[in-house]
Amino acid sequence: MTEIQQTPTPASTPVPVPVPAPTLATVTLLPTARLAHDVDTETAVLDSARQGLADVAPPVEMPVDKAVDLDAFDDAPLLPAWMKSPQGWAAYAGVFYRARRRGFRRWVRRQNTEQGHVRQFGRGSRRAHEWVIGFEGVRVQGAAHTAHVLTREARAAARSARFTPRILGTKKELAMKAAEKTQKAAEEAVALHKKARKDRNRVRNLRAGVVYGPPLAAIGGGYLATGLLGAAAGTLATFAGGVFAGRSPYEEEADWSADWRSLGDGDRMSAPLLDASFKAAKVIGSDETLRIVQMPMLDARGAWSTVIDLPPGIPAKKAMRAVDELAAAFGVEAAQVTVSKAGRSGRVELYVSKSLPFTDKPGRGPLLELDGASDFWGRIAIGPDVRGERVSISVVERSGLVGGEPGAGKSASGNTILLAAALDPRVILWLADGKGGGDLEPFEPLCEEFEGDADPEAFYAMLQAAIADMKRRYALLKKLGKRKVDESLANRHPELRQKLVWVDELMFYTTDEDFGKKITKALRNLVSRGRAAGIVTFCATQKPGSDVVDTSLRDLLSIRWALRCTTPEASDTILGKGAAASGYSAKTIESEMRGAGLLWAEGTNPRMVRADYYSDEQVNELLEHAADLRTKAGTMPRGPLSLPEQLRELGDDDARILAAVVDEFAARSAAAGEELDWLPGAVLLAALKDTGLDVTAEKLGALIVRTDEEKKAKRAWEGSRVSGYLRARVEATITGRYGLTA
């Protein structure tokens, strides 16, 4: 045992607690005080304790003849000696104080808030109030409903018993018993309602005392004790209690369907939601996750968009094929989800609309804002896509196919291209309407060729004329040393202007027994060879399958526009085989999305586009503007020539005489208000003289040969009976000599 020699202290001075003096002695631990560590570690611990005590208390001298064992303190041999000092106890107690303070701070940091403590206090107050109200009100409402029903039945039974005549005997007695029975049941129901209401009020009062009593007591007691300062302290304590009660979001503790919520329920698009949705759609495995390239964000239309990388080895087309499954996982319609490849095979861009796209009222078409002519050589505005971005295409050296089920909006969609062509006075229009309806009829005055009777023979003749024109164009190109028609060349040579051949309801023409195969062959020739000659061909039909349009023709039509279809196979007949399997199916287009379709004109993937809509009034307004532009440019096609005009174009003297005779018949008929079938020879000779034609009666008679009966027949004319010429005889002469008819 180590001993320390110290000097004695005066008797009046109490003996202090032994204080080790590291500089005067060495310390050896008792066997009972040894720790499981080595000697050096134990020595270092004791030296540290002695040094700490030496810093807070000065050394005290002890009697030299008394040895003290610093570690031999009764039944606590492991307690260091320096802990017996006041400073040691203070330090020992401070450990617990600091631990409690740090624990409180950690607890405060864990108390997350939702929109701040004020909102949290409101949530806590609402919960406390809901607890005060409880569920007893349901019982009261049920009892009240039962009481009301039974009361009405009692009144009805009493009324029936009252007005049942006593003479009926048994019926009167039964009515009285029924009235008594229903009255008793009604009284019991009313009593139950009163008891339920009383119980509810009693329970609510007790709960209100528990909830609202302490805050009122704290605020009121604080005010009575210390005035406004105490009231403020009570208010702060009440606020802290409310915040504590509302520390957890209400939805997390009360929404039992939280695991099934999705974008359709109003949730935000987040990385966990995307992972869960892609796993539910079987796009990625249960142990795989997505990598967010562009964080999910809301655009101005309230739609979510993001760019994500799929796990290694999963191509983008797998996600594009699973649009239906992803839409189900997101809780929206398939038409609201757009998945497209973003730059590389494993990266996709996801766009989820807030609501079903293209169901709002379409805006004003851009062609209505044109002051001048359009440019069919440039890009043609088609309409907005699902994001509201404008889509335009170029049809130079292209051809197109528009298809979809009846009522999908083919006519309205086609107007975007037809009106753009009509508003360019340089474009030649050749239109054929296989429906024989009236969709293309407003364009007829602007067309050089128009077939509106759904006549396959007439359409075949139109195609033959178009092929002949194509050959003339190539002959001119060869003469000019050019390979194809461009804008500058067409502006220098009007015969090389762009020509649009539009065929509506192609199915009617190609399925004709007599001309179907001929029409298909002629169209294939025109589409394959006419592009470089400036001839643009567009076909529209309902279902362009191989039985309607031969695949050798369909595959030549480079622009594909698939409107709503009933089956994925029908969509593939327009967009091409495998498009639906890749996630591009017009079957996903809802019936409310009139005019919307998958447009594959440029790029590697089709785009969902809704064509700009023009009403019938707007179409007529634009066509009037187009007619003015073509009239000023001198490209307005002439309408059908009248019979006199056809005769004068022949350049023959006899033809001019006959034209003047026909004009005189028309003028006299208009003046008389009825169709005249006969005119005197003298009247016709006078009319010919007025037009500068010196014709004798003999020459007119030799030109218009009459029968003897016609020469001898006389009719009344201005008080006299004279002979003349029948109108039918004049028309027969024209037909027999020139082959023309009226």
C-alpha positions in Angstrom: 0.0 0.0 0.0 1.3 3.4 -0.9 1.4 6.0 1.8 1.6 9.7 1.7 3.3 11.8 4.6 1.5 15.1 5.3 1.8 17.8 8.1 -0.9 18.0 10.8 -3.5 20.7 10.7 -4.8 22.8 13.6 -7.5 21.3 15.8 -10.0 24.0 15.0 -9.7 23.2 11.3 -11.7 20.3 10.1 -9.9 17.5 8.4 -10.5 17.9 4.7 -11.0 15.1 2.2 -7.6 13.6 1.3 -6.3 15.1 -1.9 -3.7 13.3 -3.9 -0.5 15.0 -4.6 0.9 13.6 -7.7 4.2 15.3 -7.2 4.8 13.8 -3.8 3.9 10.2 -4.1 3.2 7.3 -6.4 0.0 5.4 -6.3 -0.5 1.7 -6.4 -4.0 0.3 -7.1 -5.5 -2.2 -4.7 -6.4 -5.6 -6.1 -10.1 -4.8 -5.8 -9.7 -1.7 -7.8 -8.0 -3.2 -10.8 -9.7 -3.0 -14.1 -9.6 -5.4 -17.0 -7.1 -3.2 -18.8 -3.3 -3.2 -18.6 -1.4 -1.3 -15.9 -0.5 1.6 -18.1 -4.1 2.3 -19.0 -5.1 2.3 -15.3 -2.3 4.5 -14.3 -3.3 7.0 -17.1 -6.9 7.1 -15.8 -5.8 7.8 -12.2 -3.3 10.4 -13.3 -6.0 12.2 -15.3 -8.3 12.2 -12.3 -5.7 13.6 -10.0 -4.7 16.3 -12.4 -8.4 17.4 -12.8 -8.8 17.6 -9.0 -5.5 19.4 -8.6 -6.8 22.1 -11.0 -9.9 22.8 -9.0 -8.7 22.5 -5.4 -5.3 23.5 -3.8 -3.3 20.8 -2.1 -4.0 20.3 1.6 -1.3 19.2 4.1 -2.0 16.0 6.1 -0.3 14.6 9.2 2.9 12.9 8.2 2.3 10.0 10.5 -1.1 9.1 8.9 -1.3 7.0 5.8 -4.5 7.2 3.7 -5.6 4.8 1.0 -7.3 7.0 -1.6 -9.3 4.1 -3.0 -10.4 2.4 0.2 -13.8 4.1 0.7 -15.9 1.6 2.6 -18.2 -0.3 0.2 -17.4 1.7 -3.0 -13.8 0.8 -3.7 -14.2 1.5 -7.5 -15.3 5.1 -7.0 -12.4 7.5 -7.7 -11.4 9.6 -4.7 -11.8 12.9 -6.5 -15.5 12.2 -6.9 -15.9 12.8 -3.1 -15.1 16.4 -3.6 -17.9 19.0 -4.3 -16.3 19.7 -7.7 -16.3 16.0 -8.5 -19.9 15.6 -7.6 -20.8 18.6 -9.7 -18.9 17.2 -12.7 -20.6 13.8 -12.2 -24.0 15.4 -12.1 -23.2 17.5 -15.2 -22.9 14.4 -17.3 -26.5 13.6 -16.8 -27.5 17.2 -17.4 -25.7 17.5 -20.6 -27.0 14.1 -21.8 -30.6 15.2 -21.1 -30.1 18.5 -22.9 -28.6 16.8 -25.9 -31.4 14.2 -26.0 -34.0 17.0 -25.9 -32.3 18.8 -28.7 -32.3 15.6 -30.8 -36.0 15.1 -30.1 -36.8 18.7 -31.2 -34.9 18.1 -34.4 -36.9 15.0 -35.1 -40.2 16.9 -34.9 -40.8 17.6 -38.6 -43.3 20.3 -39.4 -45.8 20.4 -42.3 -46.0 24.0 -43.6 -44.7 25.5 -40.4 -45.6 25.4 -36.7 -48.7 27.5 -37.2 -50.1 25.0 -39.6 -49.1 22.2 -37.3 -50.9 23.9 -34.4 -54.0 24.2 -36.6 -53.8 20.5 -37.3 -53.4 19.7 -33.6 -56.4 21.9 -32.7 -58.5 20.2 -35.4 -57.6 16.8 -34.0 -58.4 17.8 -30.5 -61.8 19.2 -31.6 -62.5 16.0 -33.6 -61.8 14.0 -30.4 -64.1 16.2 -28.4 -66.9 15.7 -31.0 -66.3 11.9 -31.1 -68.5 9.4 -32.9 -71.6 9.6 -30.8 -73.2 12.0 -33.3 -73.7 9.0 -35.7 -75.8 7.3 -33.1 -77.9 10.5 -32.6 -78.4 10.9 -36.3 -79.5 7.3 -36.7 -81.9 7.6 -33.8 -83.3 10.9 -35.2 -83.8 9.3 -38.6 -85.6 6.3 -37.0 -87.7 8.7 -34.9 -88.7 10.8 -37.9 -89.7 7.7 -40.0 -91.7 6.1 -37.2 -93.4 9.5 -36.4 -94.5 9.9 -40.0 -95.8 6.3 -40.0 -97.7 7.0 -36.7 -99.3 10.1 -38.1 -100.3 8.2 -41.2 -101.8 5.3 -39.1 -103.6 7.7 -36.8 -105.1 9.5 -39.8 -106.2 6.2 -41.3 -107.8 5.1 -38.1 -109.6 8.4 -37.7 -111.1 8.4 -41.1 -112.1 4.7 -41.2 -115.9 4.5 -40.8 -117.1 2.6 -37.8 -119.6 0.9 -40.0 -116.7 -1.2 -41.5 -116.2 -2.8 -38.1 -113.2 -5.1 -38.4 -111.2 -2.6 -40.5 -111.8 0.1 -38.0 -110.6 -2.1 -35.2 -107.5 -3.1 -37.1 -106.7 0.5 -38.0 -107.0 1.5 -34.3 -104.6 -1.3 -33.2 -102.1 -0.4 -36.0 -102.3 3.3 -34.9 -101.6 2.4 -31.2 -98.7 0.1 -32.2 -97.0 2.7 -34.4 -97.6 5.4 -31.9 -95.9 3.3 -29.2 -92.9 2.6 -31.5 -92.6 6.2 -32.4 -92.6 7.2 -28.7 -89.9 4.7 -28.0 -87.8 6.0 -30.9 -88.2 9.6 -29.7 -87.1 8.5 -26.2 -84.1 6.7 -27.6 -83.2 9.8 -29.6 -83.4 12.0 -26.5 -81.3 9.6 -24.5 -78.7 9.4 -27.3 -78.5 13.1 -27.5 -78.2 13.5 -23.7 -75.4 10.9 -23.6 -73.6 12.6 -26.5 -73.7 16.0 -24.8 -72.5 14.5 -21.5 -69.5 12.8 -23.2 -68.7 15.8 -25.2 -68.7 18.1 -22.2 -66.3 15.8 -20.4 -63.9 15.7 -23.3 -64.2 19.4 -23.8 -63.2 19.9 -20.2 -60.2 17.7 -20.7 -59.1 19.4 -23.9 -60.1 23.1 -23.3 -59.8 23.2 -19.5 -56.0 23.2 -19.2 -55.4 25.9 -21.8 -58.0 28.1 -20.3 -56.7 27.5 -16.8 -53.1 28.2 -17.9 -54.0 31.4 -19.7 -56.4 32.6 -17.0 -54.2 31.6 -14.1 -51.1 33.2 -15.7 -53.0 36.4 -16.2 -54.3 36.5 -12.6 -50.8 35.7 -11.3 -48.5 38.0 -13.3 -50.8 39.9 -15.7 -50.2 40.0 -19.4 -46.8 38.2 -19.1 -48.5 35.2 -17.4 -51.2 35.2 -20.1 -48.6 35.3 -22.8 -46.8 32.4 -21.1 -50.1 30.4 -20.9 -50.8 31.1 -24.5 -47.3 30.0 -25.5 -47.8 26.8 -23.5 -51.1 26.2 -25.2 -49.5 26.8 -28.6 -46.8 24.3 -27.8 -49.3 21.7 -26.8 -51.3 22.2 -30.0 -48.1 21.9 -32.1 -47.2 18.7 -30.3 -50.6 17.2 -31.0 -50.3 18.1 -34.7 -46.7 17.0 -35.2 -47.7 14.1 -37.7 -49.4 14.8 -41.0 -53.1 14.0 -40.9 -53.0 12.0 -44.1 -50.3 9.6 -42.9 -52.3 8.6 -39.8 -55.8 8.6 -41.3 -55.5 7.7 -45.0 -55.7 3.9 -45.0 -55.3 3.7 -48.9 -51.9 5.5 -48.9 -50.2 2.5 -50.5 -52.6 2.7 -53.5 -52.4 6.4 -54.2 -51.0 7.5 -57.6 -50.8 10.5 -59.9 -54.5 10.1 -60.7 -55.2 10.7 -57.0 -53.2 14.0 -57.0 -49.9 12.7 -55.6 -46.6 14.3 -56.8 -44.4 12.4 -59.2 -41.3 11.3 -57.3 -38.6 8.8 -57.6 -40.3 6.2 -55.2 -43.5 6.6 -57.1 -41.8 6.1 -60.5 -40.0 3.0 -59.2 -43.2 1.5 -57.8 -45.1 2.2 -61.0 -42.4 0.8 -63.3 -42.2 -2.3 -61.1 -46.0 -2.7 -61.1 -46.0 -2.4 -64.9 -43.3 -5.2 -65.1 -40.9 -2.9 -66.9 -38.2 -3.3 -64.3 -37.6 -6.0 -61.7 -38.6 -5.9 -58.1 -34.9 -5.4 -57.0 -34.1 -2.7 -59.7 -34.5 1.0 -59.6 -34.6 3.9 -62.1 -32.0 6.6 -62.4 -33.5 10.1 -62.6 -31.8 12.2 -65.3 -34.2 15.1 -65.2 -36.2 15.6 -62.0 -40.0 15.4 -62.3 -41.5 18.8 -62.8 -44.9 20.3 -63.6 -45.4 22.4 -66.7 -47.8 25.3 -67.1 -50.5 22.9 -68.2 -50.3 20.9 -64.9 -48.6 17.9 -66.5 -45.7 15.9 -65.2 -42.6 15.3 -67.2 -39.3 13.6 -66.5 -36.3 11.9 -68.1 -35.2 8.6 -66.6 -32.6 5.9 -67.4 -33.7 2.4 -67.2 -31.5 -0.3 -65.5 -28.7 -1.6 -67.7 -29.9 -4.1 -70.3 -33.5 -2.8 -70.5 -34.3 -1.0 -73.8 -36.6 2.0 -74.0 -39.0 0.1 -76.3 -39.9 -2.1 -73.4 -41.3 0.9 -71.5 -42.9 2.2 -74.7 -44.7 -1.0 -75.2 -46.0 -0.9 -71.6 -48.0 2.3 -71.9 -51.3 0.7 -70.8 -49.6 -0.9 -67.8 -47.9 2.3 -66.8 -51.1 4.3 -67.2 -52.9 1.8 -64.9 -50.1 2.1 -62.3 -50.2 5.9 -62.5 -54.0 5.9 -62.2 -54.7 7.7 -65.5 -55.9 6.9 -69.0 -53.5 5.5 -71.5 -53.9 8.5 -73.7 -52.5 10.7 -70.9 -49.2 8.9 -70.9 -46.5 9.6 -73.5 -43.3 7.5 -73.4 -40.6 8.3 -76.0 -36.9 7.5 -76.4 -34.7 10.3 -75.3 -31.4 10.2 -77.1 -30.3 6.6 -76.4 -31.7 3.2 -76.1 -32.0 3.0 -72.3 -33.3 6.5 -71.7 -36.9 7.5 -72.0 -38.8 10.7 -71.6 -42.1 10.4 -69.7 -44.9 12.8 -70.0 -48.2 12.4 -68.0 -51.0 14.9 -68.7 -53.2 16.2 -65.9 -56.3 15.3 -67.8 -57.3 13.6 -71.0 -55.6 15.7 -73.8 -57.4 17.2 -76.7 -60.8 17.4 -75.0 -60.9 21.1 -74.6 -62.2 23.5 -77.2 -59.7 23.9 -80.0 -58.2 27.3 -80.5 -58.2 29.6 -83.6 -56.3 28.1 -86.5 -53.2 29.8 -87.6 -54.3 30.1 -91.3 -57.0 32.6 -90.1 -54.2 35.0 -89.1 -52.6 35.1 -92.5 -52.8 38.4 -94.3 -51.3 37.1 -97.5 -50.7 33.8 -99.1 -49.3 30.6 -97.5 -46.1 28.8 -98.6 -46.8 25.2 -99.6 -43.1 24.8 -100.4 -42.3 25.5 -96.7 -43.6 23.9 -93.6 -47.3 23.4 -93.1 -48.9 23.9 -89.6 -50.7 20.8 -88.5 -51.7 21.5 -84.9 -50.6 21.1 -81.3 -49.2 18.0 -79.6 -50.0 16.8 -76.1 -47.6 19.4 -74.7 -49.2 22.3 -76.6 -46.2 22.7 -78.9 -47.0 23.5 -82.5 -46.2 20.7 -85.0 -45.5 21.4 -88.7 -44.4 19.2 -91.6 -43.0 19.6 -95.1 -44.7 17.8 -98.0 -42.1 18.7 -100.6 -41.3 15.4 -102.5 -43.5 13.5 -100.1 -46.8 11.7 -100.2 -49.2 10.9 -97.4 -51.9 8.5 -96.0 -54.6 9.6 -93.5 -56.6 6.8 -92.0 -59.0 6.2 -89.1 -62.4 4.9 -88.2 -65.6 6.8 -89.3 -66.1 9.9 -87.2 -62.4 10.2 -86.1 -62.0 13.5 -87.9 -60.4 12.7 -91.3 -62.1 15.5 -93.1 -61.3 18.1 -90.5 -57.7 16.9 -90.3 -57.3 16.9 -94.1 -58.5 20.6 -94.2 -55.2 21.6 -92.6 -53.3 20.5 -95.7 -56.0 21.3 -98.3 -56.4 24.9 -97.0 -52.7 25.5 -96.8 -52.5 24.4 -100.5 -55.5 26.5 -101.5 -54.0 29.6 -99.9 -50.9 29.2 -102.0 -51.9 30.5 -105.5 -49.1 28.6 -107.1 -50.5 25.2 -106.1 -52.6 23.3 -108.7 -55.5 21.4 -107.0 -56.8 18.0 -108.3 -59.4 16.6 -105.9 -61.4 13.4 -105.9 -64.2 12.7 -103.4 -64.9 9.0 -103.0 -67.7 9.6 -100.6 -69.7 11.7 -103.1 -70.7 13.9 -100.3 -70.0 17.6 -99.8 -66.7 17.7 -97.8 -64.6 18.7 -100.8 -67.3 20.6 -102.7 -66.3 24.1 -101.3 -62.8 23.5 -103.0 -64.3 22.8 -106.4 -64.1 26.4 -107.8 -60.3 26.4 -107.1 -59.6 23.0 -108.7 -58.4 22.4 -112.2 -59.7 18.9 -111.9 -62.5 17.7 -109.6 -64.3 14.4 -109.3 -67.1 14.7 -106.8 -69.5 12.0 -108.0 -67.6 9.0 -106.6 -67.3 7.7 -110.2 -64.3 5.3 -110.5 -64.2 5.7 -114.3 -64.0 9.4 -114.0 -61.3 9.2 -111.4 -59.3 6.8 -113.5 -59.5 9.3 -116.4 -58.2 12.0 -113.9 -55.3 9.8 -113.0 -54.4 9.2 -116.6 -54.4 12.9 -117.2 -52.2 13.4 -114.1 -49.7 10.8 -115.5 -49.7 12.5 -118.9 -48.9 15.8 -117.1 -46.2 14.1 -115.1 -44.6 12.9 -118.4 -44.7 16.5 -119.8 -43.1 17.8 -116.7 -40.2 15.3 -116.9 -39.8 16.1 -120.6 -39.4 19.8 -119.7 -37.0 19.0 -116.8 -34.9 17.0 -119.2 -34.9 19.9 -121.6 -33.9 22.3 -118.8 -31.2 19.9 -117.6 -32.8 19.5 -114.1 -33.4 16.3 -112.1 -36.4 17.6 -110.0 -38.6 20.5 -109.5 -37.7 23.1 -106.8 -39.3 26.3 -105.8 -37.2 28.6 -107.9 -37.7 26.4 -111.0 -41.5 26.3 -110.5 -41.6 30.1 -110.1 -39.8 30.5 -113.5 -41.9 27.9 -115.3 -45.6 28.0 -114.4 -46.2 24.6 -116.0 -44.0 23.1 -113.2 -46.0 24.5 -110.3 -46.7 22.2 -107.4 -49.7 19.9 -107.9 -51.7 18.4 -105.0 -53.7 15.3 -105.9 -56.0 14.6 -102.9 -58.1 11.4 -102.9 -60.8 11.1 -100.2 -62.2 7.6 -99.4 -59.7 5.8 -101.5 -61.4 2.5 -100.5 -64.4 3.2 -102.8 -62.2 3.6 -105.8 -59.7 0.7 -105.3 -62.4 -1.8 -104.5 -64.3 -1.2 -107.7 -64.6 -4.4 -109.7 -64.0 -2.8 -113.1 -61.5 0.0 -112.3 -60.0 -0.9 -108.9 -56.8 -2.6 -110.1 -56.3 0.0 -112.8 -56.7 2.8 -110.3 -54.2 1.1 -107.9 -51.6 0.7 -110.7 -52.1 4.3 -111.9 -51.8 5.7 -108.3 -48.6 3.6 -107.7 -47.1 5.1 -110.9 -48.1 8.6 -109.9 -46.8 8.3 -106.3 -43.5 6.6 -107.1 -42.6 8.9 -110.0 -44.5 12.1 -109.4 -42.7 13.4 -106.3 -39.6 14.7 -108.2 -42.0 16.3 -110.8 -43.7 18.4 -108.1 -46.8 16.2 -107.7 -47.8 15.6 -104.1 -50.4 12.8 -103.5 -52.4 12.3 -100.4 -54.9 9.5 -99.8 -57.5 9.3 -97.0 -59.5 6.2 -96.2 -61.0 4.4 -93.2 -58.9 1.2 -93.0 -56.1 1.0 -95.5 -55.6 -2.8 -95.2 -54.1 -4.9 -98.0 -57.6 -5.6 -99.2 -58.3 -1.9 -99.7 -54.9 -0.5 -100.6 -52.2 -2.7 -102.1 -49.1 -2.8 -99.9 -46.9 -1.9 -102.9 -48.9 1.4 -103.0 -49.3 1.9 -99.2 -45.6 1.6 -98.5 -44.8 4.4 -100.9 -46.9 6.9 -98.9 -44.2 8.3 -96.6 -46.3 10.6 -94.3 -48.6 8.5 -92.1 -51.4 10.0 -89.9 -53.3 7.4 -87.9 -56.5 8.8 -86.3 -58.6 6.9 -83.8 -58.8 3.1 -84.7 -60.8 0.3 -83.2 -58.0 -2.3 -83.0 -54.1 -2.2 -82.9 -54.1 -4.1 -86.2 -56.0 -1.3 -87.9 -53.5 1.2 -86.4 -50.6 -0.9 -87.8 -52.1 -0.8 -91.3 -51.6 2.9 -91.2 -48.4 3.4 -89.2 -46.7 0.2 -90.3 -46.4 -3.3 -88.9 -45.0 -3.4 -85.4 -45.9 0.2 -84.4 -48.5 -0.9 -81.9 -46.1 -3.3 -80.3 -43.6 -0.5 -79.9 -46.2 1.6 -78.0 -47.7 3.6 -80.8 -51.3 2.5 -81.2 -54.2 4.7 -82.4 -56.5 2.4 -80.4 -55.5 4.4 -77.2 -57.1 7.5 -78.6 -60.4 8.1 -76.9 -63.6 9.0 -78.7 -63.6 12.5 -77.0 -60.3 13.3 -78.7 -61.8 14.3 -82.1 -59.1 15.2 -84.7 -56.3 13.6 -82.7 -53.9 11.1 -84.2 -50.4 9.7 -84.3 -48.5 11.6 -87.0 -45.4 10.0 -88.4 -43.9 12.5 -90.8 -40.5 13.3 -89.4 -38.2 11.8 -86.8 -38.0 8.2 -85.6 -41.2 8.1 -83.6 -44.8 9.1 -84.3 -46.2 12.1 -82.3 -49.7 12.5 -80.9 -51.1 15.6 -82.7 -54.6 17.2 -82.9 -55.2 18.9 -86.2 -56.2 22.5 -86.2 -60.0 22.8 -86.5 -61.7 25.1 -89.0 -65.5 25.4 -88.9 -67.5 25.4 -92.2 -67.8 29.2 -91.9 -64.1 29.6 -91.4 -63.4 27.2 -94.4 -65.6 29.3 -96.6 -63.9 32.5 -95.4 -60.4 31.1 -96.2 -61.5 29.8 -99.6 -62.9 33.2 -100.5 -59.5 34.6 -99.6 -57.8 31.9 -101.6 -60.0 32.8 -104.6 -58.9 36.4 -104.3 -55.3 35.5 -104.2 -55.6 33.2 -107.2 -57.5 35.8 -109.2 -54.8 38.4 -108.5 -52.1 35.9 -109.4 -53.9 34.8 -112.6 -54.0 31.2 -111.5 -57.7 30.9 -110.8 -58.9 28.0 -113.0 -61.7 28.7 -115.4 -65.1 27.1 -114.7 -67.1 25.1 -117.3 -67.5 27.1 -120.5 -70.9 27.9 -121.8 -72.0 26.7 -125.2 -71.5 30.1 -126.9 -68.0 30.4 -125.4 -67.1 26.9 -126.6 -68.3 27.9 -130.1 -66.3 31.1 -130.2 -63.1 29.3 -129.0 -63.3 27.2 -132.2 -62.4 30.3 -134.3 -64.8 29.3 -137.0 -67.1 31.9 -138.8 -70.1 29.6 -138.7 -69.4 28.8 -135.1 -69.5 32.5 -134.3 -72.9 32.8 -136.1 -74.3 29.9 -134.1 -72.9 31.4 -130.9 -74.7 34.7 -131.6 -78.0 32.8 -132.3 -77.7 30.9 -129.0 -77.0 34.2 -127.1 -80.2 35.8 -128.7 -82.3 32.8 -127.5 -80.9 33.2 -124.0 -81.4 37.0 -123.9 -85.0 36.8 -125.3 -85.8 34.0 -122.8 -84.5 36.1 -119.9 -86.6 39.1 -121.0 -89.8 37.0 -121.3 -89.3 35.2 -118.0 -89.7 31.8 -119.7 -87.7 29.5 -121.9 -88.4 30.3 -125.6 -88.2 27.4 -128.0 -88.7 29.5 -131.2 -87.7 32.9 -132.6 -88.5 34.6 -136.0 -85.8 34.6 -138.6 -85.9 38.4 -138.9 -85.1 38.7 -135.1 -82.1 36.5 -135.4 -80.8 38.3 -138.5 -81.2 41.7 -136.7 -79.3 40.2 -133.7 -76.5 39.0 -135.9 -76.2 42.4 -137.6 -75.9 44.1 -134.2 -73.0 41.8 -133.3 -71.2 42.8 -136.5 -72.0 39.7 -138.5 -73.4 40.4 -141.9 -75.5 37.3 -142.5 -78.3 37.0 -145.1 -81.5 35.0 -144.7 -80.2 32.5 -147.3 -76.9 32.0 -145.5 -78.7 31.5 -142.1 -81.1 29.0 -143.8 -78.2 27.1 -145.3 -76.4 27.0 -142.0 -79.4 25.9 -139.9 -81.2 23.4 -142.1 -84.9 23.1 -141.4 -87.5 20.6 -142.6 -90.3 21.7 -145.0 -92.8 21.7 -142.2 -90.6 24.0 -140.1 -90.2 26.4 -143.0 -93.9 26.6 -143.6 -95.0 26.7 -139.9 -95.9 30.3 -138.9 -96.4 31.7 -135.4 -97.8 34.9 -134.0 -95.1 37.6 -133.4 -95.9 41.2 -132.6 -99.3 41.1 -134.4 -98.1 39.1 -137.4 -97.7 35.5 -138.2 -94.2 34.7 -139.4 -91.9 31.7 -139.7 -88.7 31.2 -137.7 -86.2 28.8 -136.2 -86.7 26.2 -133.4 -84.2 26.3 -130.6 -83.9 22.5 -130.7 -83.0 22.7 -134.4 -80.2 25.2 -133.6 -78.8 22.9 -130.8 -79.0 19.9 -133.1 -77.1 21.7 -135.8 -74.3 22.6 -133.2 -74.1 19.0 -132.0 -74.1 17.5 -135.4 -71.5 19.8 -136.8 -69.1 20.4 -133.8 -70.2 17.7 -131.2 -70.9 20.3 -128.5 -74.0 20.3 -126.3 -75.5 22.9 -124.1 
